[in-house]
Amino acid sequence: MNLFESCGPSYLLCLANASLQLADSSVVNASHHTCAGWANPFARDYAQYYASSNKSSTSIVHNCVSTICNTEMILFNQTTANIEGVCLLVMESLPAPTNNNNSNNNNTGGNNNNTGGNGGDNGFPSFPNCPALTEANYFQVKPDDESNCLPQLLCERQWCDCNAIPNTTQYKCGFNASLFEMNVFESCGPSYLRCLANASLQLADSSVVNANHHTCAGWANPFARDYAEYYASSNKSSTRIVQNCVSSFCNTEMLLFNRTTINMEGVCLGVMESLPAPANNNTGGNTGGALQCSNQTNKLFDALPSASCASVEACMKSFCSCVNGSYLGAGDCKFPSNPQTNVAQRCLTTALNCFVNTALSLYVPGTDESSPTVDTCVRWSVPIARAYKEYFNATNKQTTDLYTACNTTACKLLGDASLLAPTCGFAAVTRTPTYEAPNLCPFVCPDTTCSRYLANCSCVLNAAIYNVSAQFPRSLTAFDVTNDLTAFGFGTYRVLSGNCSGYDFNPNLRYTWVLSNATNANVYSVNGSALSIPRLSMVPAASYTLTLTVRGLLDTTVSVVNWTVPTVAPTPTVSITKNGAVLRVSNNNATVLPAVVIDAFPGASPSFSWTCASLPEGVECPVLTNNTISRLTIPANSATGNFTITFTYKAVTSSLNITIVAGSIPTVRIVQTSLPVVSVPALYLPTQTVMLASSVSGYTGNVTYLWTVNGVSRGTNKSLVANATTLVASTAAQLSDAAPVLNTIVLRVSAADDANVYGESTFVVVVAPTYTLTLTVKKSGDASATSAIGLTDNLQLTVATNLGSPAPYGLVSTFGFTFVADASRPLTAAPTTDANIFTAQAPMPYSSANGTITVTFGAQLFLGGKVVSTDTTTFDIVKPDLAAAASAQIAQAAAITDPTAAVSAATNIQTLMQSSTDATTKQQLAAAAVSLLANSVKDFSSQSTQQQAAIFQTLSTAVGSTTDTTQLAEMKAKTLTLMTNALSSTSFDPTNGAAALNTLSSVSVKDSQSVIATLAVKMANDPTQVPGEVRTIEAPGVSIATVKQSASSLAGLSVSDGSASLTIAEGFTLPGASDSDVVSIAQASFDENPFGTSGGSNPSSKVVSIQFNINEETADVNGLATELAIALTGGSGVCRYWKESTSVWDNYGVRTEVRNGVVTCLTNHLTAFGSFSSSAASIAISAVVILFVLCAQIFV
């Protein structure tokens, strides 16, 4: 029943509105089974209702009451709602009838929150304990004219928002009694009444007489008249305006809640007392002396770009916090249900000043906001900069666009025009205006004419796209769906002859890749010249179409090419030699042999088997138990001897030899911590390092280690590190025939007191041959030229290699190019129809000298993503004019969208930043570079190691080249987003760790804390890290230390960055890790506390964050049986850890010791740690004690 009564009003209102819409006076005598026949009687009766002075007696109200009453009796055999009041409320919510000529009546209508009740003399519901409601009550009956009554409508929206009632139109909300809460209603009421009062004074017009109160002036003039009476009265409680206020408030509350609780007369007197003196203090109404709310079309402070502009979001966050709201992100603030007007006014004033100051900092003089290449934040700043210049120079500031825009925004929030002057005074904006009218011809076109931007140049119309194709590192014929599908698109975009024929438009090409299936459904799409479709995006035994669409600066300039991609499933990869191809184990313990199966399409029940053969024949094989697809167990007490264990999966086999001996011997496993280019067999390139760790279990005595490679002793450590060049390489023919040379690596672990007690494991490695590479650089189009002009001419790069095609084991081979500036930087080179010839723009040389600079160029041959060969050569580059080059690069960067082209342009801009001595030019270059990368590089999966490094270096240089605090905030926010994306990508190369850390440090160590922690983990999981060897990288304010080791060898391990160290005690075991698992440890140390304080105090030491990983997966380190020791050099006091769930520094599970003068934290779990001086700890404890005492007093 309660649900029925809450739904009833909205249902009746919907029917009523539908009737008014469907009524058609041209249709007469229609059957009421038709739309018009049903709707016309309603429209007729509603017109009668609208003109009636006794609305309760009208036909339409009687019909409404009859419907609800009878329906409720049928359903529930009772009625409880004030049905007449509900029906009157529904009617009052409707618009005026069409062509209603009753202009001088005093009927109600329009947007109102009229109450229901027992029925007053005029049809308005009233309650016995409340003053009667009448149609003359301006707090209850509102005007209809929505176009001119904005101040009143803003009050309605404020009322809806305050009560959290959903809007039905821009300003109105539905009246649903079940949605109101009494405490919220009573807290919202005063501000709503005050808003209506101010709106009435603003809209009153004494020149309008006898106006219908459905109009603005007709509604507002009686209020102004009564307010003048109130203002002059000595008995204010008895005035009409206070009685109307009390009547409206009281009857509405009785209707909604059937009770009243607050002192309504006191509320109404308080509202009146807050109003300004009436104009001329007479009864003629407000003649317009009061400030009025504006409904400005150009709302400068609406639609703020908070999601795109960090400095704008900072203003919004501060404002939201100031009003005690909840910031929801992207500029969205949930305001409190009843904001105090004085607080809201103060906070809004500060926020508006912040927005204007931010806009003036972001604004670039002469910017054309209509240009599509303008940065979002700069575009937003232009109209504010323009309005501020007008405001700054105006004598009457209240007539300016800036003031009226502020007026519009302030009225929405405050609903009180008297507060506009202090709110819109902009006292905290003290900058001199820099606005300049847009330069309508800022860009010098390739034909020396000028235009707003490159795409507007007339010669662009003559530019066409030719020779569109793509380079595919992996053949598309019978494509293995377990591989990534990678490609690099290219084309020629230029004017063939005449004006602009010498200009290279290629950086402005826009590439779109689409992979579709046989039904033309889109499987994958991406923008950019580089394509990388993740493995398993396609299914085997299917045919796909890959489409490359290339557009120029104009959408009408387009070229499309297609490729067919037939797919296959690969043969499964199977291996049981993960921990060695030959094992020697004891029968005292069970032996588990893990199986590695790589099969993307195993099916429901794939076939597999484990078998055993004895060597020599005749010896009984051990019983094979728990044989599954993932492992085999040889039970303890099995027969001794030599055996071959074979695992077969879908007809693919893998075997190992195992020797089982009696008695106790070490069980040995070899753990491969480096990453070969092929897993089975373990294929390494000659440029790689083979890194193997040991796992020893099943023996408690002291042991010795001996590594041999191809029968030659190679060390007695727990791990082995061997350059692949020191092993025997296979020839290309041997790899092609799948008959490679096997390098046998044996680890023997013997009892220290008896060499005959030993365990053994054997690992096999294959090494690829050495491949050659040569690079030749010439000027494109002029092979005899000895130099090229930087940022103007193109280069032709020709490579030659002895690596045949296809590459061994299905590996992909690609080329990369670099040039040397202050450091090696990537040179973006586009492929051509000749697989060995590439083209690239001549780079900006890095040199303080002018003229011709000899630049070193490099080429790299990649096989399986690893560098297998390199070559360098030199070529002369003529350094262009620095100022002209900077201006051209800034203009061109705005038109680039392709990620690869963006990195290339950013690299050149970085060199220009480093070469420029003009602070303004450097800052403009910095802004252009960061915006270019932020807008173009969204996905790092296709960025090479060199491109990643170039991005990091450019960002770091850009942040360091900027001094303006607002622009710096924007750059740092964009930089942090780029770095987060880079480190979340699987393509991140740890060799760029130092560059990445420097970039994060330049942003802010505190703001970058979580990203730095991610970087530390990436570094710890680096497959090139030598087991047991600590690696450190540093940047201002932060350092990272990492180490990697097998789980069985963690005891005694230590990792340190010089100021903080982690030590693992003997006997330590890591929960969840097996002996042969690889454990990596990431430690990040922060000079300053990146978290909150403890009782207002910061740690006396560095803050150290530590994470363990098992096989590159995060380990849950809690409740350790053996404590970890974390030494904090320079610290004092007691240890605490940062508890993320409560955002406090806690000491649960942490003990403090001083070892050799160093504060040491002993902990059974991991997070971030710091030491706090005794005084800080005492403050924190005192705060807890005080809180406890207060709580005790409350409950006594």
TORMAR-634965 format. One record per residue (C-alpha): x, y, z; residue in one letter. Coordinates in steps of 0.25 Angstrom, whole numbers, plus 5000, padded with zeros to 4 digits. Example, Ala and Ser with C-alpha at 12.3 -4.5 7.8 and 13.67 -1.06 7.14 Angstrom:
2
504949825031A
505549965029S
This chain:
1196
500050005000M
501150105003N
501850074990L
500450094983F
500250234990E
501650274986S
501550234972C
500150294970G
500450444969P
501550424958S
500550324950Y
499450424951L
500350544947L
500850454935C
499450434930L
499050574932A
500250624923N
499950514913A
498450564912S
498950704910L
499850664899Q
498850574892L
497650664892A
497250714879D
496150824878S
495850794863S
495350654867V
493850654872V
492950544877N
494150444876A
493950314883S
494750314897H
495450194892H
496250284883T
497350364887C
496650504884A
495350444890G
496050414903W
496950534904A
495950644900N
495050634912P
496250644921F
496750774914A
495350834915R
495250804930D
496650854932Y
496350984926A
495150994935Q
496050964947Y
497051064943Y
495951174943A
495251134956S
495351204969S
494951074976N
495750964971K
495350854980S
493950854974S
494450844959T
494150714951S
495550684949I
495950684964V
494650594967H
495050494956N
496450484961C
495950464975V
494950364971S
496050284963T
497050274975I
495950254985C
495250134978N
496550074974T
497150074988E
495850014994M
495849904984I
497249874986L
497449895001F
496049915007N
496550045013Q
497050185009T
498050265017T
498650375008A
498050515007N
497450484993I
496950624990E
498250684994G
498950584984V
498050624973C
498150774975L
499650754975L
499650684962V
498850794955M
499650904961E
500850834954S
500350854940L
500550964931P
499551064927A
498451014918P
498651054903T
498051184899N
497551214913N
496951354912N
496651364927N
497851454929S
497451534941N
497051424950N
497851394962N
497951244960N
499151164963T
500051084953G
501451064949G
502551004956N
502250994971N
502350904983N
500950924987N
500450844999T
499250755001G
498350755013G
496950755018N
496450855008G
496451005010G
495451115005D
496151124992N
496350984989G
497750984995F
497950875006P
498250935020S
498450875033F
497750915046P
499050945053N
499651035042C
499251165036P
498351145024A
498951145011L
498451235000T
498751254985E
499351394989A
500451314996N
501651354988Y
502551244995F
501551144990Q
501051184977V
502151214966K
502151284953P
502051204940D
502951284931D
504251204931E
504951294921S
505051414930N
504951364944C
506351294945L
506551344959P
505351274964Q
505651144956L
507051144962L
506351134975C
505551014971E
506750944966R
507450974979Q
506250914986W
506250794978C
507750774980D
507750794995C
506650694997N
507350594987A
506050594979I
506250554964P
506050664954N
504950644944T
505350764936T
506550854937Q
505950934949Y
504850844954K
504750724962C
503550624964G
502750634977F
502850494983N
502650494998A
503350365000S
504650434996L
504650535006F
505450525020E
504950615031M
506250655036N
506750685022V
505550765019F
505650845031E
507150875028S
506850915014C
505650995017G
506251125022P
507251135010S
506151115000Y
505151215006L
506351315006R
506651284992C
505151304988L
505151434996A
506451494989N
505851444975A
504551524978S
505351654981L
506151634969Q
504951614960L
504051714966A
503651834956D
502751944961S
502451994947S
501651864945V
500251874951V
499151774953N
500051664947A
499551524947N
500351454958H
500751344948H
501651454942T
503051484949C
502651624953A
501251584957G
501851484966W
502951564971A
502251704973N
501351654985P
502551604992F
503351734991A
502151804996R
501951715008D
503451725010Y
503451875011A
502251865021E
503051765029Y
504351855029Y
503551965034A
502751885045S
502951885059S
502251755061N
502951665050K
502251535054S
500951585050S
501251635036T
500751565024R
502051525019I
502451445032V
501051385032Q
501151335018N
502551285021C
502051205033V
500751155026S
501551105014S
502651035023F
501650975033C
500550925023N
501650855014T
502250785026E
500950735031M
500650685017L
501950615016L
502150565031F
500850585038N
501650665049R
502450785050T
503650805060T
504450935057I
504051075061N
503551125048M
503251265052E
504751275057G
505251215043V
504351315035C
504851435044L
506251395042G
506051385027V
505451525026M
506551585035E
507651535025S
507051615014L
507551755009P
506751875012A
505551895002P
505851984990A
505452134994N
504752065006N
503352085000N
502251994996T
502552014981G
503351884980G
504851864977N
505151964966T
506451884962G
507451944972G
507851804976A
508851714969L
508151614960Q
508551474955C
508951464941S
508751354931N
509951374922Q
510051294910T
511551284910N
511751214924K
513251224926L
513251144939F
512351034934D
512850904928A
514250924934L
515250834928P
515650764941S
515850634935A
516850684925S
517550794933C
518150764946A
518250904951S
516750924948V
516450804956E
517350854967A
516450974969C
515250884968M
515750794979K
516150904988S
514750964986F
514050834989C
514850815002S
514550955006C
513050935006V
513250795012N
512750725000G
513250584995S
514150594982Y
513750484973L
514850504962G
514850574949A
514350704954G
513150644960D
512850694975C
511650634983K
511250754992F
510750745006P
509250735007S
509150875014N
510350955011P
510451085020Q
510351205011T
511451285017N
512351165015V
511951135001A
512151284998Q
513551285003R
513951154997C
513351194983L
514051324984T
515451254986T
515051154975A
514751254964L
515951334967N
516751204966C
516051174952F
516451314947V
517851304952N
518051164946T
517451214932A
518351334932L
519551244935S
519151144924L
518851244913Y
519751264902V
519651404895P
519051404882G
518451264883T
517251234873D
516351154882E
515551104869S
516851034864S
516650884865P
518150864869T
518050954881V
518350884895D
517050854903T
517550934915C
518051054906V
516751054898R
515951064911W
516851184916S
516551274904V
515151324907P
515551344922I
516751424918A
515951504908R
514851534918A
515951564929Y
516551674920K
515251744918E
514951734933Y
516351784937F
516151914928N
514651934931A
514152044940T
512851974943N
513251834945K
511851784947Q
511551804932T
512751714928T
512651564923D
513551514934L
512651574945Y
511351524938T
511951384936A
512351394951C
510951444954N
510351324947T
511151224954T
511051284968A
509451294967C
509351144964K
510151114977L
509751224986L
508351264981G
508651404988D
508951524979A
509351604991S
510651514992L
511051544977L
511851664979A
512851604989P
512851474981T
513151534968C
514151634972G
515351554968F
516251614978A
517251504978A
517551514963V
518651614962T
519251584948R
519351684937T
518551634925P
519351574914T
518151544904Y
518451564890E
517451554879A
517751424871P
518751424860N
517951374849L
519251344841C
520251284851P
520651164843F
521651184831V
521251084820C
522251004812P
522051094801D
522351214810T
520851264810T
520251264824C
519051204830S
518451174844R
519051034844Y
519650934834L
518350864830A
517851004825N
519051024816C
518551034801S
519650934796C
519150824805V
517950804795L
519050764785N
519650664795A
519350514792A
519650384799I
520450284791Y
521150144792N
520350104805V
520749974810S
521349904823A
522449824828Q
522149694835F
523249634843P
522449504843R
521849444831S
520349454830L
520249314823T
519749204832A
519849304844F
520049244858D
519049304867V
519849294879T
520849404873N
520549554874D
520249604860L
521149724858T
521349814847A
521849954843F
521050034833G
521650134824F
521350224812G
521750344804T
521050474806Y
521450584798R
521150684787V
521850624774L
522250754767S
522050904769G
521850974782N
522150894794C
522750784786S
523950784795G
523150774808Y
523050644816D
521650624820F
521850484825N
521950514840P
520450564838N
519950434833L
518850364841R
518750214842Y
517650124846T
517749974846W
516449884847V
516449734848L
515149674844S
514649534843N
513849454833A
512549524837T
513249664836N
513149674851A
514249764857N
515249684865V
516249784868Y
516549924864S
517650034867V
518150164862N
519550184859G
520550134849S
521050024858A
520149904860L
520249804871S
519049704872I
519149624885P
519349474884R
518049394884L
517249504878S
516849414867M
516449274866V
517149164858P
516649104845A
515949234841A
516149344831S
516249494835Y
516449624828T
517449724832L
517149864827T
518049984828L
517350124825T
518350244824V
517850384824R
518550514822G
518250644828L
516950654821L
515950544823D
515750544808T
517150494806T
517150344808V
517750214804S
517350074808V
518049944807V
517549804811N
518249664815W
517649534817T
518149454830V
517849304830P
518149254844T
518649124850V
518849064864A
520249034868P
520848904872T
520848894887P
522148924894T
522448814905V
523648804914S
523948734927I
525348784928T
525048914934K
525948884946N
526948794938G
527048694927A
527848594936V
527548584951L
528248504962R
527248484974V
527148404987S
526048304989N
525948355004N
524948454999N
523848464988A
524348534975T
523348624968V
523548654953L
522848774948P
522348774934A
522248904926V
521148894915V
520849014906I
519548994898D
518649104896A
517549004891F
517648884900P
516148834898G
515248774908A
516148644911S
517548654905P
518248524904S
519548504912F
520348394918S
521648374927W
522548254924T
523848204930C
524948124924A
526148064931S
527548074928L
528047974926P
526847884923E
526347784933G
526347874945V
524947904950E
524448044948C
523948124960P
522448134962V
521948264956L
520848324965T
520048454964N
520348464949N
519548584944T
519748684932I
520548774942S
521448674950R
521848534953L
522248484967T
523348374969I
523048324983P
524048304994A
524748174995N
524648144980S
525648054974A
527048104971T
527648114957G
527648194944N
526348224937F
525748304926T
524448374929I
523648414917T
522448504917F
521548504905T
520448614902Y
519648604889K
520748524882A
521848624887V
522948564896T
523948614906S
524948524913S
525948534925L
526948434931N
526848414946I
527748344955T
527148294968I
528148254979V
527948204993A
528348285005G
528248435008S
528848524997I
528548674993P
527348684983T
527848784973V
527048874963R
527548974953I
526649094953V
526749174940Q
526649324944T
527049384930S
526049384919L
526449314906P
525849364892V
525249214891V
524849134903S
524948994897V
526048974894P
526749084903A
527249174891L
528149284895Y
528649394885L
530149424886P
529849554892T
529149504904Q
529649444917T
529249314923V
528849324937M
528549204946L
528249184960A
528249064969S
527149004978S
527648904988V
526748824998S
526648695005G
528048705012Y
528348775025T
529848775025G
530848875019N
531048855004V
531948904993T
531548944979Y
532248914965L
531748964952W
532348904939T
532048944925V
532248844914N
533148764924G
533948894928V
533948944942S
533249084942R
533049114957G
532749074971T
531649184975N
530149154977K
529949224963S
530549224949L
530649344940V
531249314926A
531249404914N
530649324902A
531949364894T
532749264903T
531849144899L
531849064886V
530949134876A
530149054866S
530149094851T
528949144844A
528849014836A
528848934849Q
527749024855L
526949014842S
527048864842D
526648854857A
527948794860A
528648894869P
529948884877V
529548854891L
530348924902N
530248834915T
530348904928I
530448814940V
530248854955L
530748764965R
530448784980V
531348704989S
531348675004A
532448765010A
533048645017D
532848535007D
532948564992A
532348434989N
531048484995V
530448574984Y
529248614976G
529348664962E
528548734951S
528848754936T
528348874928F
528448884913V
528649024905V
528649054890V
529349174885V
529049244872A
530149284862P
530749424862T
530049504851Y
530649624844T
530049754841L
530449874833T
529850014832L
529950124821T
529350264822V
529150354810K
528250474807K
526950434801S
526950464786G
528350504785D
529250384788A
530550474785S
530250574796A
531150584808T
530150654817S
528750674820A
527950784827I
527450754840G
525850754842L
525750774827T
526450674818D
526150524819N
527150414820L
527250274814Q
527750164823L
528150034817T
528449914825V
529049774821A
529149654829T
529449504828N
528249464836L
527349384826G
525849374825S
525149314831P
525849334845A
526149204853P
525049144862Y
523949244856G
524649364863L
524349504857V
525449594852S
525349744852T
526349864851F
526449984860G
527150114857F
527850224867T
528650344866F
529550404876V
529250544883A
529650564897D
529250414898A
528750304888S
527350334884R
526350264875P
526250304860L
524950274855T
525050214841A
523950164832A
524150044824P
524050044809T
523649934799T
525049884800D
525249814813A
526649864815N
526450014812I
525750114822F
525550264821T
525650364833A
525650514835Q
527050564838A
527050594853P
527350714860M
528850704864P
529250724878Y
530350824878S
530650964883S
531350994870A
530651034858N
530850994843G
531150844840T
531150744851I
531650604849T
530650514855V
530750364858T
529650274854F
529350134859G
528650014854A
528149894862Q
527749754858L
526649694867F
526349554868L
525249504877G
525149644882G
526649644887K
527849714880V
528649614873V
529549704865S
529949854863T
530649954854D
530950094854T
531350204843T
531450354842T
530850454834F
530850604834D
529650684838I
529450834836V
528950894848K
527650984845P
527451124851D
527051094865L
525851194867A
525251154853A
525351014856A
524751024870A
523551104864S
523351004853A
523450884862Q
522450944872I
521450974860A
521650834854Q
521550754867A
520150804869A
519750734856A
520350594859I
519450484864T
520350364861D
521050304873P
522350274865T
522350404859A
522050474872A
523250404879V
524150454867S
523650594868A
523850594883A
525250544882T
525550664873N
524850764882I
525650704894Q
526950744887T
526450884884L
526050894899M
527450864902Q
528050954892S
527151074894S
527651184904T
526351264903D
525451224915A
524151254908T
524551174896T
524951054905K
523651064913Q
522851064900Q
523650944894L
523350874907A
521850894907A
521850854892A
522650724895A
521850674907V
520450704900S
520950634888L
521350514896L
520050514905A
519150534893N
519850424884S
520450314892V
519350244899K
519850104898D
521350064901F
521149924895S
521749964882S
522850054887Q
524250004886S
525350004897T
525950124890Q
524550194888Q
524250174903Q
525650234907A
525350354898A
523950384904I
524550374918F
525750464915Q
524850564908T
523850574919L
524950594929S
525550704921T
524250774919A
523850774934V
525250834937G
525050934926S
523750994932T
523751094943T
522251144943D
521551074955T
520251054947T
520851004934Q
521750914943L
520550854950A
519950814936E
521250754931M
521450674944K
520050614943A
520250574928K
521550524931T
521050434943L
519950384934T
520950344923L
521950284933M
520750204939T
520350154925N
521850114922A
522050034934L
520749964933S
521149914920S
521749774918T
522749834908S
523449924918F
524949894917D
525649894931P
526849954924T
526150084924N
525950074939G
526950194942A
526250284932A
524850244937A
525250274952L
525850414948N
524650444941T
523750404953L
524650484962S
524550604954S
523050604955V
522950584970S
523450464978V
522250474987K
521250484976D
521950374969S
522050274981Q
521150164975S
521750174961V
523250164967I
522750044975A
522349984962T
523650014955L
524349954967A
523649824964V
523849834949K
525349844952M
525349724962A
524749634952N
525749674941D
526149544934P
527549604932T
527849624947Q
528849524952V
528349434964P
528849484977G
529449614972E
528849744977V
528549844967R
528249994971T
527750114963I
527650254969E
526950384966A
526850514974P
525950474986G
525850324984V
526650204981S
526250064977I
527049934981A
526649794975T
527149654977V
526749514971K
526949374976Q
526349234977S
525449214989A
526349114995S
527549204995S
526849325002L
527449305016A
528549405018G
528149495006L
528249645008S
527849764999V
528349905002S
528350034995D
529350095005G
528350165015S
527350045017A
527549895016S
526749775017L
527349645023T
526849505023I
527149425035A
527649275034E
526449175034G
525549275027F
524549215018T
523549295009L
522049245010P
521549194997G
522849174990A
523449044986S
524949024987D
525149044972S
524349164970D
524949294967V
524749404977V
525049554974S
525149664985I
524849804981A
525249914991Q
524950064989A
525450164999S
524950305000F
525650425006D
524350495009E
523150425015N
522150405003P
521050365013F
520350435024G
520950475037T
520850405051S
520250505061G
520750615052G
522150565051S
522950505040N
523950385041P
525350425045S
525850325035S
525650295021K
524350225017V
524550085012V
523550005004S
523849855001I
523149754993Q
523449604990F
523049534977N
522949394974I
523149354959N
522849504956E
521549494964E
521249584976T
521549494989A
520649515001D
521649535012V
520949525026N
521049455039G
522449405036L
523049305046A
524449365044T
524549525045E
525149605034L
526149715039A
526049855032I
527149945036A
526850095035L
528250175035T
528050315041G
526750275048G
526450285062S
525350245072G
524350135069V
523950065056C
522550075050R
521950025037Y
520950095028W
519550025029K
518850055016E
517550005021S
517450115032T
518450215026S
519250215039V
520650185044W
520450055053D
521449965060N
520649835061Y
521549725057G
522849815058V
523949815068R
525049915069T
526449885072E
527749965071V
528849885064R
530249945063N
529650085065G
528550065054V
527050055057V
526549925052T
525149885050C
524849735052L
523549705045T
522649585042N
522049655030H
522349755019L
521949885015T
522650025016A
523450055029F
524050175036G
524550205050S
523950315058F
524650395069S
524250365083S
523550505084S
522750475072A
522350335077A
521950405090S
521050505083I
520350395075A
520150315088I
519650435095S
518650465084A
518150325086V
518050345101V
517350475100I
516350405090L
516150295100F
515850395111V
514850475103L
514150345099C
514150305113A
513550435118Q
512450425107I
511950285112F
512050315127V
